[in-house]
Amino acid sequence: MHDDLNLGIGYQIFESFPKSTQEAFLNPSARTIGQALNGLVLFFTSPLLKLGIVKKAELEKFKHDIQQETQKIPEQNRDNSKLGLVVKAIEDAKYQLSEDKIRAMYAKLIASTVDNRKNSLVTPRLATALSQMGPNDAVLLKHINEQEGHVVPFGYFIKKDNVGTSTISKKSIDFLKTGTLINQDISALH
């Protein structure tokens, strides 16, 4: 039904849930949404938990982060029209629960997906892009977001003399608003 959105097996599994379970998720009450999201998180992460790939504490933190973010959404703004994207985000997140910053970004993405004030901007690409990030990438995006106009100077210092030119610094980004200089290897810069 939604194969053209590339939502994956997670959405197909959700469609196989009993109608009562689907309706519990689709009900806009805060308690029900929280329970349904917790259930989806457990459903998609329990195999990794059993194998010891995901730690219980990380899973609990993820559920807590999602709950905190979704509680900020006024009841009248809860929306289930992007349910497949919620499932995709949870499915993609399960591999990075050990990374605090990435886990928090997934929780915000999931909450934005069930918030009708934001979910028109949510696409499958966001979960996919997030799944490709590491912690340094998350820090970089956070700093870029904090910059006015989301523009930052980028480059490296070089030395020119009679002998030639040589690089004297790593690639670096200067975040003017926060005063942060990042000159570490960041995959997004390559």
C-alpha positions as CSV (number, residue, x, y, z in Angstrom):
1,M,0.0,0.0,0.0
2,H,2.8,2.4,0.9
3,D,5.7,0.8,-1.0
4,D,6.2,3.9,-3.1
5,L,7.2,5.7,0.1
6,N,9.8,3.0,0.8
7,L,8.6,2.5,4.4
8,G,9.9,-1.0,4.6
9,I,8.9,-4.1,6.5
10,G,8.2,-2.2,9.7
11,Y,5.1,-0.6,8.2
12,Q,4.0,-4.0,6.8
13,I,4.3,-5.5,10.2
14,F,2.3,-2.7,11.7
15,E,-0.4,-3.3,9.2
16,S,-0.5,-6.9,10.4
17,F,-1.3,-5.9,14.0
18,P,-4.8,-6.4,15.3
19,K,-7.1,-3.5,14.5
20,S,-7.5,-2.8,18.2
21,T,-3.7,-2.3,18.5
22,Q,-3.7,0.0,15.4
23,E,-6.6,2.0,16.8
24,A,-4.8,2.4,20.2
25,F,-2.0,4.0,18.3
26,L,-4.3,6.1,16.2
27,N,-6.2,7.4,19.1
28,P,-5.0,11.0,19.8
29,S,-4.9,10.8,23.6
30,A,-1.4,11.4,25.1
31,R,-1.6,8.3,27.2
32,T,-2.5,6.1,24.3
33,I,0.1,7.6,21.9
34,G,2.8,7.1,24.6
35,Q,1.8,3.5,25.2
36,A,1.6,2.8,21.4
37,L,5.0,4.3,20.8
38,N,6.5,2.3,23.7
39,G,5.0,-0.8,22.2
40,L,6.4,-0.1,18.8
41,V,9.8,0.6,20.2
42,L,9.7,-2.7,22.2
43,F,8.5,-4.6,19.2
44,F,11.3,-3.4,16.9
45,T,14.1,-3.6,19.5
46,S,13.3,-6.7,21.4
47,P,15.2,-9.0,19.1
48,L,18.3,-6.8,19.5
49,L,17.8,-6.7,23.3
50,K,17.6,-10.5,23.5
51,L,20.9,-10.8,21.5
52,G,22.6,-8.2,23.8
53,I,23.1,-5.8,20.9
54,V,20.9,-3.2,22.6
55,K,21.1,-2.5,26.3
56,K,18.0,-2.3,28.4
57,A,19.1,1.1,29.8
58,E,19.5,2.5,26.3
59,L,16.1,1.2,25.3
60,E,14.5,2.7,28.4
61,K,16.2,6.1,27.7
62,F,14.9,6.0,24.1
63,K,11.4,5.3,25.3
64,H,11.7,8.1,27.9
65,D,13.1,10.6,25.3
66,I,10.2,9.8,23.0
67,Q,7.7,10.2,25.8
68,Q,9.2,13.6,26.9
69,E,9.1,14.9,23.3
70,T,5.5,13.7,22.6
71,Q,4.2,15.1,25.9
72,K,5.1,18.6,24.5
73,I,2.5,18.2,21.7
74,P,-0.9,19.6,22.6
75,E,-3.6,17.0,22.2
76,Q,-5.3,18.9,19.4
77,N,-2.1,18.8,17.4
78,R,-1.6,15.0,17.6
79,D,-1.8,13.5,14.2
80,N,-1.4,9.9,12.9
81,S,-1.3,10.6,9.2
82,K,2.5,9.8,9.0
83,L,2.3,6.6,11.0
84,G,4.6,4.8,8.5
85,L,7.3,7.3,9.0
86,V,7.1,6.8,12.8
87,V,7.6,3.1,12.2
88,K,10.5,3.7,9.9
89,A,12.2,6.1,12.4
90,I,11.9,3.6,15.2
91,E,13.2,0.8,13.0
92,D,16.2,2.8,11.9
93,A,16.9,4.1,15.4
94,K,17.3,0.7,16.9
95,Y,20.8,0.4,15.6
96,Q,22.0,3.6,17.2
97,L,20.5,3.6,20.6
98,S,23.9,3.7,22.3
99,E,24.6,7.1,20.9
100,D,22.9,9.7,23.1
101,K,22.8,12.6,20.6
102,I,21.5,10.4,17.8
103,R,19.0,8.8,20.0
104,A,17.7,12.2,21.1
105,M,17.5,13.3,17.4
106,Y,15.4,10.2,16.6
107,A,13.1,11.0,19.6
108,K,12.6,14.5,18.2
109,L,11.9,13.2,14.7
110,I,9.3,10.7,16.0
111,A,7.6,13.4,18.0
112,S,7.6,15.8,15.0
113,T,6.1,13.0,12.9
114,V,3.0,12.9,15.2
115,D,2.7,16.7,15.5
116,N,0.5,18.2,12.8
117,R,2.3,21.5,13.1
118,K,5.6,19.9,11.9
119,N,4.8,16.6,10.2
120,S,4.2,18.2,6.7
121,L,8.0,18.6,6.6
122,V,8.8,15.0,7.6
123,T,9.8,12.7,4.8
124,P,11.3,9.2,4.8
125,R,14.6,10.8,3.9
126,L,15.0,12.3,7.4
127,A,15.1,8.9,9.1
128,T,17.4,7.6,6.4
129,A,19.8,10.6,6.7
130,L,19.8,10.3,10.5
131,S,20.6,6.6,10.2
132,Q,23.8,7.5,8.3
133,M,25.1,9.9,10.9
134,G,27.6,9.5,13.7
135,P,27.8,11.5,16.9
136,N,30.2,14.1,15.3
137,D,27.7,14.7,12.6
138,A,25.0,15.3,15.1
139,V,27.2,17.9,16.9
140,L,27.9,19.5,13.6
141,L,24.2,19.8,12.6
142,K,23.3,21.1,16.1
143,H,25.9,23.9,15.7
144,I,24.8,24.7,12.2
145,N,21.2,24.9,13.4
146,E,22.2,27.4,16.1
147,Q,23.9,29.7,13.6
148,E,21.9,32.7,12.4
149,G,21.0,32.0,8.8
150,H,22.4,28.4,9.2
151,V,25.6,29.6,7.5
152,V,29.1,28.9,8.8
153,P,32.6,29.6,7.6
154,F,34.5,26.5,6.5
155,G,38.1,25.9,5.5
156,Y,41.6,25.3,6.6
157,F,44.7,27.5,7.1
158,I,47.6,27.2,4.6
159,K,51.0,28.7,4.6
160,K,52.5,30.2,1.5
161,D,56.2,31.0,1.2
162,N,59.0,31.0,-1.4
163,V,59.2,27.2,-1.2
164,G,55.5,26.6,-1.9
165,T,52.2,26.1,-0.1
166,S,51.5,23.8,2.8
167,T,48.5,23.1,4.9
168,I,48.9,24.0,8.6
169,S,45.5,23.0,10.0
170,K,42.8,20.4,9.6
171,K,39.6,21.3,7.9
172,S,37.7,23.5,10.4
173,I,34.4,25.2,10.9
174,D,34.0,28.4,13.0
175,F,30.6,28.7,14.6
176,L,30.5,32.5,15.2
177,K,27.4,32.5,17.3
178,T,28.5,29.9,19.8
179,G,32.2,30.5,19.5
180,T,32.9,26.9,18.8
181,L,35.6,25.8,16.5
182,I,35.4,22.3,15.2
183,N,38.5,20.9,13.6
184,Q,38.1,17.2,14.0
185,D,37.4,14.7,11.3
186,I,33.7,14.9,10.7
187,S,32.3,12.6,8.0
188,A,29.9,15.3,6.7
189,L,32.9,17.4,5.7
190,H,34.5,14.8,3.4
